[in-house]
Amino acid sequence: MRLPEEPDNPSQINIVPMIDVIFALLTFFIMSTLYLTRSAGLPVNLPKAVTAQTQSQSQIVVTINQSGQLLLNRQPAQLGDLQTRIRAIKGNTPSALVVINADERVSHGKVIAVMDQLRLIPGVKLAIAAQRPTQ
Protein backbone atom coordinates (compact mmCIF):
# COMPACT_ATOMS: atom_id res chain seq x y z
CA MET A 1 0.00 0.00 0.00
CA ARG A 2 1.26 3.35 -1.03
CA LEU A 3 0.88 6.48 1.11
CA PRO A 4 -0.35 9.56 -0.61
CA GLU A 5 2.45 11.98 -1.26
CA GLU A 6 2.39 15.27 0.50
CA PRO A 7 2.46 18.29 -1.73
CA ASP A 8 5.93 19.70 -2.15
CA ASN A 9 5.84 23.17 -0.49
CA PRO A 10 8.81 25.38 -1.20
CA SER A 11 10.93 26.24 1.83
CA GLN A 12 10.58 29.78 3.11
CA ILE A 13 12.85 31.89 5.25
CA ASN A 14 11.08 34.43 7.38
CA ILE A 15 13.47 37.38 7.87
CA VAL A 16 11.12 39.67 9.80
CA PRO A 17 12.31 38.43 13.25
CA MET A 18 15.93 38.85 12.12
CA ILE A 19 15.26 42.46 11.07
CA ASP A 20 13.64 43.13 14.45
CA VAL A 21 16.73 41.83 16.24
CA ILE A 22 19.05 43.92 14.06
CA PHE A 23 17.06 47.09 14.73
CA ALA A 24 17.03 46.35 18.46
CA LEU A 25 20.83 45.96 18.44
CA LEU A 26 21.24 49.12 16.38
CA THR A 27 19.08 51.06 18.84
CA PHE A 28 21.10 49.71 21.77
CA PHE A 29 24.41 50.77 20.21
CA ILE A 30 23.15 54.23 19.29
CA MET A 31 21.79 54.85 22.78
CA SER A 32 24.93 53.55 24.49
CA THR A 33 27.26 55.74 22.39
CA LEU A 34 25.32 58.84 23.45
CA TYR A 35 26.51 58.28 27.01
CA LEU A 36 30.16 57.86 26.00
CA THR A 37 30.68 61.44 24.86
CA ARG A 38 32.06 64.06 27.19
CA SER A 39 29.31 66.59 27.78
CA ALA A 40 31.21 69.62 28.99
CA GLY A 41 34.75 70.82 29.08
CA LEU A 42 37.19 73.20 27.59
CA PRO A 43 40.53 72.23 26.08
CA VAL A 44 42.83 71.88 29.06
CA ASN A 45 45.65 69.43 29.66
CA LEU A 46 44.23 67.32 32.46
CA PRO A 47 46.57 65.65 34.90
CA LYS A 48 46.85 61.89 34.61
CA ALA A 49 45.64 59.52 37.35
CA VAL A 50 45.48 55.74 37.26
CA THR A 51 42.49 55.74 39.63
CA ALA A 52 40.38 58.17 37.55
CA GLN A 53 36.69 57.19 37.42
CA THR A 54 33.79 58.32 35.26
CA GLN A 55 31.01 60.26 37.01
CA SER A 56 27.49 59.66 35.74
CA GLN A 57 25.28 62.22 37.48
CA SER A 58 24.63 65.72 36.16
CA GLN A 59 27.54 68.04 36.63
CA ILE A 60 28.42 71.67 37.09
CA VAL A 61 31.84 72.23 35.52
CA VAL A 62 34.32 74.77 36.85
CA THR A 63 37.26 75.14 34.47
CA ILE A 64 40.59 76.75 35.24
CA ASN A 65 42.55 77.13 32.01
CA GLN A 66 46.31 77.37 31.58
CA SER A 67 46.35 81.14 32.08
CA GLY A 68 44.39 80.82 35.35
CA GLN A 69 41.10 82.14 33.95
CA LEU A 70 38.03 80.75 35.76
CA LEU A 71 34.99 79.55 33.77
CA LEU A 72 31.68 78.18 35.07
CA ASN A 73 29.92 75.93 32.54
CA ARG A 74 31.97 77.58 29.75
CA GLN A 75 31.04 81.12 30.89
CA PRO A 76 33.67 83.46 32.40
CA ALA A 77 33.42 83.77 36.18
CA GLN A 78 35.17 85.43 39.07
CA LEU A 79 36.21 83.63 42.24
CA GLY A 80 34.16 86.03 44.38
CA ASP A 81 30.82 85.34 42.66
CA LEU A 82 31.40 81.60 42.18
CA GLN A 83 29.32 80.63 45.23
CA THR A 84 26.25 82.66 44.29
CA ARG A 85 26.29 81.46 40.67
CA ILE A 86 26.58 77.79 41.67
CA ARG A 87 23.81 78.18 44.27
CA ALA A 88 21.61 79.61 41.50
CA ILE A 89 22.43 76.72 39.14
CA LYS A 90 21.97 74.16 41.91
CA GLY A 91 18.57 75.56 42.90
CA ASN A 92 16.62 73.34 45.31
CA THR A 93 18.52 70.19 44.42
CA PRO A 94 19.79 68.60 47.65
CA SER A 95 23.14 67.66 46.14
CA ALA A 96 25.11 68.64 43.07
CA LEU A 97 28.37 67.39 41.62
CA VAL A 98 30.84 70.16 40.79
CA VAL A 99 33.74 69.02 38.62
CA ILE A 100 36.92 71.07 38.75
CA ASN A 101 38.49 70.86 35.31
CA ALA A 102 41.92 72.42 35.92
CA ASP A 103 44.89 72.48 33.55
CA GLU A 104 47.86 70.57 34.94
CA ARG A 105 50.04 73.72 34.80
CA VAL A 106 47.67 75.81 36.96
CA SER A 107 49.12 76.63 40.37
CA HIS A 108 47.99 74.44 43.22
CA GLY A 109 46.94 77.54 45.17
CA LYS A 110 44.41 78.57 42.52
CA VAL A 111 42.75 75.13 42.58
CA ILE A 112 42.64 75.13 46.39
CA ALA A 113 41.07 78.62 46.40
CA VAL A 114 38.32 77.39 44.06
CA MET A 115 37.79 74.23 46.16
CA ASP A 116 37.59 76.35 49.32
CA GLN A 117 34.81 78.48 47.81
CA LEU A 118 32.90 75.40 46.64
CA ARG A 119 33.09 73.62 49.99
CA LEU A 120 31.19 76.51 51.59
CA ILE A 121 28.09 75.56 49.56
CA PRO A 122 25.97 72.94 51.39
CA GLY A 123 25.19 69.77 49.43
CA VAL A 124 27.98 70.18 46.87
CA LYS A 125 30.14 67.17 46.05
CA LEU A 126 33.51 67.95 44.52
CA ALA A 127 35.32 66.00 41.83
CA ILE A 128 38.59 66.81 40.11
CA ALA A 129 38.80 65.94 36.42
CA ALA A 130 41.72 63.77 35.36
CA GLN A 131 42.48 61.43 32.52
CA ARG A 132 43.94 57.96 32.54
CA PRO A 133 47.56 57.81 31.35
CA THR A 134 48.10 56.29 27.92
CA GLN A 135 50.10 53.12 27.96
Secondary structure, DSSP 4 states (H G I P E B T S, - for coil): --PPPPP-PPP----HHHHHHHHHHHHHHHHHHHTTS--S--S--PPB-TT-----S-EEEEEE-TT--EEETTEE--STTHHHHHHHHHTT-S-EEEEEEE-TTS-HHHHHHHHHHHHTSTTEEEEE--BPPP-
